[in-house]
Amino acid sequence: MNLISRHYIKWIILGLLNVHMCGFTQQLSFAKSKQNKELSFNYTWSDHQDQTRDITFTLPLRQVNTQNHKKFIPDLAQQYVYIELHKAARKIDPREARVQIQHRGQDILIQVTSRSDKLFAKWQRSMDQSKKKALDQYLQDNYYSHFQTYLGQQAIKPDHLRYIEENTASLQPIAQAVYDKLPTNSETRSYVNLMLSWVQSIPYNELKNRLTSNGAGYLPPLSVVANNQGDCDSKTVLMASLIRSLLPEVKMTMIYLPNHALLGIALPFRTNEQTLDIEGVDYLLMEPTGPAKIPLGEIANRSARDIAGNMLSIEEVP
């Protein structure tokens, strides 16, 4: 949220009506088969212009089967932090300070005592830093990150930016397969729109509450492809990863709304398209979730209302 210096949503009545009246992106067929150490995929779908599209690609089986995402369990995180704090406390000279560490509900209480105010402040600060470092390390080891809602609530969610960064190369065969379906010298937005229609056609799973689900419903990009399903966070991360595969320098931002997610991309836009201004950069908006056929530059009515009401958090895609 603190990345935003100012923002606004361009309300275009015709655009909103188009979103309301649009149809649904239809997946016509999905198939996958194992061949030696690879998985072959074939997708067929109906795009924004109701044209039938298809792509075929293969992915290494070891990549598809890689699992690095687990449900976040607060008690396990707390236990990890508790152990690391005891390690840190053992390094303190007992002549300078003593430390007591206790579980207190959903938190860990650190009590430092010392005869010296200076040493008390030193070791209290050190233990507080150790607590933060331990939690941050646990989150990194388990592919999670801190998250702040538009209301300022502190939460933990899957590390979407890390998934984008680490899956860009793995998804290159898919990005190339989509790109190869376009005429030579097509505009960048044509590639984005075609990719967008494919991601929208992947069956949708409803996003569980981002604050309480502990990442249980999130699927990393390759899992969305292999399982042919995903919630809005999962599909938006997949879309960002695919764009990054062929457009390594383009600016993008994840836009989090209540129980929903959008993607913004810094591309030239038309006057009737919807954008979001973030620190002076206009990001063209898109709805990767589907199943509505919403092309680049248009968003759902509810998304527009949430953005206009400042009910959003953002993360800039590296």
CORWOPE-V845512 format. One record per pair of residues at least 4 apart in sequence whose C-alpha atoms are under 6 Angstrom apart, sorted by sequence separation. I is the first residue (numbers start at 0). J is the second residue. D is the distance in Angstrom with one decimal. If there is no record, write none. Layout:
i:j:d
I:J:D
I:J:D
This chain:
i:j:d
17:21:5.9
33:37:5.9
45:49:5.1
46:50:5.4
93:97:5.6
103:107:5.4
115:119:6.0
119:123:5.9
122:126:6.0
129:133:6.0
138:142:5.9
139:143:5.9
147:151:5.6
148:152:5.2
162:166:5.9
171:175:6.0
188:192:5.9
191:195:5.9
208:212:5.5
218:222:5.6
222:226:5.7
223:227:5.5
229:233:5.4
231:235:5.9
242:246:5.7
243:247:4.9
256:260:5.6
276:280:5.4
306:310:5.7
33:38:4.6
45:50:5.3
102:107:4.6
138:143:4.6
147:152:5.4
207:212:5.8
218:223:5.8
223:228:5.3
229:234:5.8
255:260:4.6
276:281:4.5
305:310:5.1
32:38:5.6
45:51:4.6
101:107:5.7
113:119:5.2
138:144:5.9
147:153:4.8
223:229:5.4
254:260:5.6
275:281:5.5
32:39:5.3
44:51:5.7
45:52:6.0
101:108:5.1
146:153:5.9
254:261:5.0
274:281:6.0
275:282:5.2
31:39:5.3
44:52:5.3
100:108:5.7
146:154:5.0
254:262:5.8
274:282:5.2
31:40:4.4
43:52:5.6
100:109:4.8
145:154:6.0
146:155:5.4
253:262:5.0
274:283:4.5
30:40:5.8
43:53:4.2
99:109:5.9
145:155:4.7
252:262:5.9
274:284:5.5
285:295:5.0
30:41:5.2
42:53:5.4
99:110:5.1
144:155:5.7
252:263:5.1
285:296:5.8
29:41:5.8
42:54:5.5
98:110:5.6
111:123:6.0
144:156:5.7
251:263:5.4
284:296:5.2
286:298:6.0
29:42:4.8
41:54:5.8
98:111:4.6
143:156:5.6
251:264:4.4
283:296:5.7
28:42:5.8
41:55:4.5
97:111:5.8
143:157:4.2
144:158:4.9
250:264:5.9
28:43:5.0
40:55:5.6
97:112:5.4
142:157:6.0
143:158:4.4
218:233:5.4
250:265:5.3
27:43:5.2
40:56:5.5
96:112:5.6
142:158:5.4
217:233:5.7
27:44:4.8
39:56:5.9
96:113:4.6
220:237:4.7
265:282:4.6
26:44:4.2
39:57:4.3
264:282:4.9
265:283:6.0
25:44:5.6
38:57:5.5
263:282:4.9
264:283:5.1
25:45:5.3
38:58:5.4
263:283:5.3
37:58:5.6
263:284:4.5
37:59:4.5
38:60:5.7
262:284:6.0
37:60:4.7
262:285:5.5
273:296:5.1
36:60:5.4
206:230:5.1
272:296:4.6
273:297:5.8
203:228:5.7
204:229:5.2
205:230:5.4
261:286:5.4
201:227:5.9
202:228:4.8
203:229:5.3
204:230:4.5
201:228:5.7
203:230:5.6
231:259:6.0
232:260:5.7
231:260:5.8
208:258:5.9
235:287:5.4
80:133:5.3
80:134:5.9
234:288:5.9
256:311:4.8
154:210:6.0
255:311:5.4
157:214:5.9
231:288:4.9
255:312:5.1
156:214:5.9
254:312:6.0
255:313:6.0
254:313:4.6
253:313:5.5
253:314:5.1
252:314:5.6
252:315:4.3
252:316:5.1
251:316:5.3
174:241:5.6
167:240:5.1
171:244:5.6
163:240:4.8
167:244:5.0
199:287:5.3
199:288:5.4
199:289:4.1
200:290:5.9
199:290:5.4
195:287:6.0
192:295:5.8
71:213:5.0
70:213:5.9
70:214:5.5
70:215:4.8
46:196:5.3
63:221:5.8
149:310:5.5
149:311:5.2
149:312:5.4
148:312:5.9
26:200:5.1
25:200:5.4
24:200:5.0
47:292:5.5
9:273:5.3
24:290:5.3
8:275:5.5
23:290:5.2
24:291:5.6
7:275:5.8
23:291:4.1
24:292:4.8
7:276:6.0
22:291:5.8
23:292:4.9
6:276:4.7
22:292:5.6
6:277:5.7
21:292:6.0
3:277:5.4
4:278:5.1
3:278:5.8
18:299:5.9
8:307:5.9
0:312:4.9
0:313:5.7
